[in-house]
Amino acid sequence: MIKRILLALQFHTILPVRVNGGVSEKELASSATFFPLAGAFQGFLLAIFSLAFAKLFGPYVAGGLSLTVLISASGGFDLDGLADTADALAVKAKSSGNPPADRQKRLDIMKQGTVGAMGAIALIISILLKYLFISSMLGAGHKHLPAYSPGRKSIVFALLFLMPAFSKWTTIPAMYHGRPARQDGLGRIFIGNTGLKELALSTLLLAGLCFAAFYLPAFYLKSVSPLACAGFSLFLLCFFYALSVSGVKFFTKRFGGLTGDHLGALTELAEALFLLVATLWLGHFA
C-alpha cells in the first residue's frame, strides 16, 4: 500500500518521492486508489496558504497567490492536458460522423507538444475562473458568516482542501468506464487497468476525507449542521461521478477513447466546477 501511495504522490505532485524497485503496470494502475490522497496534499497547501494570504493581503491578492501555490504543487500537469485537448477539439471534422481520419488527426495534434490558440484560451479561462472563485470564497460579504470567523474559516478550509481531492477522484470513474484511445502513452496504463476495486476504495477514501475535513468541524464550530455537510458531500460525489461518465462519452465520440491528456482536462474542469458549486453553497446555503 505504501508503494501505491508513493506512486500516486509521485504522479500528481512535485514532491521528490522515490519508489524503490521496479514498478509494474498493474502497480501503477492500482495507485489510482490514492489519487484523492494526492489531491488532498495539494488541497492542504491550497487551504493553508489561502487563509494566510487572505489575512495578510485581502481576498483578491490571496486568490492569485493561492492559485500559484496550487499550480506549483502539481507542476501544471493537468493544465498541459487541458491545452492539448482544447487544441485537438478545435479540429473541424470533415463530416458529422467523426470518421477515423478525424479522430486520428485530433490524436496527432495532442502529441505535437505545442500550445495553439484554443489551448491558450482554455488555459486563460480555467485559471481566471478559479482565481475569481477562490477570491470570492475568501472575500467578505457572505450574509450568514462574518469574514474570518472561526466558522467561516472552517468551511472555506474544508472546501479548498477537498477541491483537488474531488478533481483527482473524478478521473477514476472515467478510467473505469473508458477505454484507451491509443495503445501507447502513460494514460493507457490507467485507463486499461483501473477496475471496480480501485473505484470503490478511492470513493471510500474520498468519503473519509470529506468526513475529516467537513463533517467533524461542524460538530465543534456549529457553523453548518453535520446533516447539511453530509448531504452536500453526497451531492458532490454524485455530481462528479455524472461529470466523469459524461466526459467519457464526450471524448469517446470525438477521439475513439480516452488519453492521459483527457484525464488532465477532466481534472481542470472538475476543479472549476467544484469551486463554482462551493462558492454558491457558501454564499447562499451555508
C-alpha positions in Angstrom: 0.0 0.0 0.0 2.8 2.4 0.8 4.3 1.9 -2.6 1.0 2.7 -4.3 0.6 5.9 -2.1 4.1 7.0 -3.1 3.3 6.3 -6.8 0.2 8.5 -6.5 2.1 11.3 -4.9 4.9 11.0 -7.5 2.4 11.1 -10.3 0.3 14.1 -9.2 2.6 16.3 -7.1 6.1 17.8 -7.2 7.2 16.0 -4.1 10.6 14.4 -4.6 9.2 10.9 -3.9 11.4 7.9 -4.7 9.9 4.4 -5.3 12.5 1.7 -4.8 12.5 -1.3 -7.1 10.7 -1.8 -10.4 7.1 -0.7 -11.0 4.7 -2.9 -13.0 1.8 -1.5 -15.0 -0.6 -3.2 -12.5 1.0 -1.5 -9.5 0.9 1.9 -11.3 -2.7 1.4 -12.2 -3.6 0.4 -8.7 -2.1 3.6 -7.4 -5.2 5.3 -8.7 -6.9 4.3 -5.5 -4.8 7.0 -3.7 -5.3 9.8 -6.3 -7.7 11.6 -3.8 -4.9 11.5 -1.2 -2.5 13.2 -3.6 -5.2 15.7 -4.2 -5.7 16.2 -0.5 -2.0 17.1 -0.2 -2.5 19.8 -2.8 -5.7 20.9 -1.1 -4.0 21.2 2.3 -1.4 23.5 0.8 -4.1 25.5 -1.0 -6.2 25.9 2.1 -3.4 26.8 4.5 -1.8 29.4 2.1 -5.2 30.8 1.1 -6.3 31.6 4.6 -2.9 33.0 5.5 -2.7 35.1 2.3 -6.2 36.4 2.8 -5.3 37.6 6.3 -2.2 39.3 5.0 -3.2 40.8 1.7 -7.0 40.5 1.3 -9.1 38.1 -0.9 -8.1 39.3 -4.3 -4.3 39.2 -4.0 -4.7 36.0 -1.9 -6.7 34.4 -4.8 -3.8 34.9 -7.2 -1.1 33.8 -4.8 -3.1 30.7 -3.7 -3.7 29.6 -7.3 0.0 29.9 -7.9 0.6 27.5 -4.9 -2.0 25.1 -6.4 -0.5 25.0 -9.8 3.1 24.8 -8.4 2.1 21.8 -6.2 1.0 19.8 -9.3 3.6 21.1 -11.7 0.9 22.3 -14.1 0.5 18.7 -15.2 -3.3 18.8 -15.7 -3.1 22.3 -17.4 -1.0 20.7 -20.1 -3.6 18.1 -20.8 -6.3 20.8 -20.9 -4.4 22.8 -23.5 -3.7 19.8 -25.7 -7.3 18.6 -25.5 -8.7 22.1 -26.4 -6.4 22.3 -29.4 -7.5 18.9 -30.6 -11.2 19.7 -30.2 -10.7 22.7 -32.4 -10.1 20.4 -35.4 -13.1 20.7 -37.7 -14.4 17.3 -38.7 -14.8 16.6 -42.4 -18.2 15.0 -41.8 -20.7 14.9 -38.9 -20.0 11.3 -38.2 -16.5 11.8 -36.7 -14.7 9.3 -39.1 -11.5 7.6 -38.0 -9.4 10.1 -40.0 -10.7 13.0 -37.9 -10.1 11.1 -34.7 -6.6 10.3 -35.7 -5.9 13.9 -36.6 -7.1 15.1 -33.2 -4.9 12.5 -31.5 -1.9 13.6 -33.6 -2.4 17.2 -32.6 -2.3 16.2 -28.9 1.1 14.7 -29.4 2.7 17.7 -31.0 3.8 19.3 -27.7 2.9 22.9 -28.7 0.1 25.1 -27.5 -2.3 26.6 -30.1 -4.8 29.4 -29.9 -7.6 27.3 -28.4 -5.3 25.7 -25.9 -4.1 29.1 -24.7 -7.7 30.3 -24.5 -8.7 27.3 -22.4 -5.8 27.9 -20.1 -6.7 31.5 -19.6 -10.4 30.8 -18.9 -9.6 27.9 -16.5 -7.1 30.0 -14.5 -9.3 33.1 -14.5 -12.4 31.3 -13.3 -10.5 29.5 -10.5 -9.0 32.8 -9.4 -12.4 34.5 -9.3 -14.0 31.6 -7.4 -11.2 31.3 -4.8 -11.2 35.1 -4.3 -14.9 35.1 -3.8 -14.7 32.3 -1.2 -12.0 34.2 0.7 -13.8 37.5 0.5 -16.1 39.1 3.0 -19.8 39.8 2.5 -21.5 36.4 2.8 -24.6 37.2 4.7 -24.6 34.2 7.0 -21.0 34.2 8.1 -18.8 37.2 9.1 -15.4 37.3 7.4 -12.7 35.3 9.0 -14.9 34.0 11.9 -13.9 30.5 13.1 -17.0 29.0 11.4 -16.2 30.7 8.1 -12.5 29.7 8.2 -13.5 26.1 8.9 -15.9 25.9 5.9 -13.5 27.7 3.5 -10.7 25.5 4.6 -12.7 22.3 4.1 -13.9 23.3 0.6 -10.4 24.3 -0.6 -8.9 21.2 1.0 -11.4 18.9 -0.8 -11.4 20.6 -4.2 -8.2 18.9 -5.6 -9.2 15.6 -3.9 -12.6 15.6 -5.7 -11.0 16.6 -9.0 -8.4 13.8 -8.8 -11.1 11.3 -7.9 -13.2 12.4 -10.9 -10.7 10.7 -13.2 -11.1 7.3 -11.6 -14.7 6.6 -12.8 -13.5 7.9 -16.2 -10.7 5.4 -16.2 -13.0 2.6 -15.1 -15.7 3.3 -17.7 -13.5 4.4 -20.5 -11.2 2.7 -23.0 -7.8 3.9 -24.2 -7.8 5.9 -27.5 -4.3 4.8 -28.3 -2.1 1.8 -27.4 0.9 3.9 -26.2 1.4 6.6 -23.5 1.0 6.6 -19.8 -2.7 7.2 -19.8 -3.3 3.8 -21.4 -1.9 2.1 -18.3 -4.5 3.6 -16.1 -7.4 3.6 -18.5 -7.0 0.0 -19.4 -6.3 -1.4 -15.9 -8.4 0.6 -13.4 -11.1 -1.7 -12.1 -14.0 -1.7 -9.7 -11.7 -2.3 -6.7 -9.8 1.0 -7.4 -13.1 2.9 -7.9 -14.7 1.6 -4.7 -11.6 2.1 -2.5 -10.9 5.6 -3.8 -14.5 6.5 -3.2 -14.3 5.3 0.4 -11.0 7.3 0.8 -12.7 10.4 -0.6 -15.7 9.9 1.8 -13.2 9.7 4.7 -11.5 12.9 3.6 -15.0 14.6 3.5 -15.8 13.3 7.0 -12.5 14.5 8.4 -12.4 17.9 6.7 -16.1 18.8 6.6 -18.2 16.8 8.9 -16.2 16.7 12.2 -15.6 20.5 12.4 -19.3 21.1 12.1 -19.8 19.4 15.5 -17.5 21.8 17.3 -17.9 25.1 15.5 -21.7 24.8 14.9 -21.2 26.7 11.7 -23.1 24.3 9.5 -25.1 21.4 10.6 -23.5 17.9 10.2 -26.5 16.8 8.2 -26.0 19.6 5.7 -22.3 18.7 5.4 -23.1 15.1 4.8 -25.8 15.9 2.2 -23.6 18.3 0.4 -20.8 15.7 0.3 -23.1 13.1 -1.2 -24.3 15.6 -3.8 -20.7 16.3 -4.8 -20.0 12.6 -5.2 -23.0 12.1 -7.4 -22.4 15.3 -9.4 -18.8 14.5 -10.2 -19.5 10.9 -11.0 -22.0 12.1 -13.5 -19.4 14.6 -14.9 -16.9 11.8 -15.2 -19.3 9.5 -17.1 -20.4 12.3 -19.4 -16.7 13.1 -20.1 -16.1 9.5 -21.1 -19.0 9.7 -23.6 -17.8 13.0 -25.0 -14.2 12.1 -25.5 -15.0 8.6 -26.8 -17.2 10.1 -29.5 -14.6 12.5 -30.7 -11.4 10.5 -30.1 -12.4 6.9 -30.0 -11.5 6.7 -26.3 -9.5 8.4 -23.6 -5.9 9.6 -23.3 -3.9 11.0 -20.4 -4.5 14.5 -21.7 -8.2 14.0 -21.5 -7.9 13.0 -17.8 -6.0 16.2 -17.2 -8.6 18.2 -19.0 -11.3 16.5 -16.9 -9.4 17.3 -13.7 -9.2 21.0 -14.6 -12.9 21.1 -15.5 -13.8 19.4 -12.2 -11.7 21.9 -10.2 -13.5 24.8 -11.8 -17.0 23.3 -11.3 -16.2 22.3 -7.7 -15.3 25.9 -6.9 -18.4 27.2 -8.7 -20.7 24.9 -6.7 -18.7 25.6 -3.4 -19.0 29.4 -4.0 -22.7 29.1 -4.5 -23.2 26.9 -1.5 -21.0 29.1 0.8 -22.7 32.3 -0.2 -26.4 31.1 -0.2 -26.9 27.9 1.8 -24.0 27.6 4.4 
